[in-house]
Amino acid sequence: MKDKIFIIGGGVAGLSAAVKAIDQGLRPVIIEKNRYLGGRVRSFLAGDLQRTIDNGQHVLSSAYEKTRWLLKKIGSLDKVYFQKNFETHFVRTPSEQLHFRAAFLPPPFHFFFPLLRHQAFTQVRLKDFWNFWQQSLRISPDSLKELTISQWLDKCRQGEKIRELLWKPLSLSILNTPPESGSAWLLQQAIQHSFIGSRKNSGLGIPQAWLSEIFTDPAEN
């Protein structure tokens, strides 16, 4: 009999650990308090709507190398469309929308150059971009683990306009958390790997099926 390994929690991390354990010739036993796997990433029937909806991260990043490994391993990588170049719409209000597309330039200019030229950011002071760049070089990533995003932006001397147009949407869309309580370190890591890393990693991964069909069901099988 294969050696057993006990995994606490059946979310995406637990499922990844179980798949990896099988690769190592082990027999994973997942201990999960819910009657379903997937944790926050799953699909379910909403009784009040009488339709299936997704719970969890609706958009992935091309920089999620470990997630892409898992999807390839369980045979569902083709159920996510990964952009070759970052492009998206940010909708602040029905009448105020921001369309953004990365430029075909080497990083980090592929992201910052179109940002600086975008009409919406003409209201942002240029010194905010400069201050952020300068201060970011001086702050070690480890020191950000103790800071919220708002505290980080204070250190980088960011104005109210750039916080509203750039940092708040990034905090909410990436961490699902407002800047006042979001982790500066997590956001910095996401920016470093997704936006100012290689251009191919800056694209979005858009699910083409329900999240349970992409993660939970094939991993369980």
Disulfide bonds with the S-S distance in Angstrom:
none
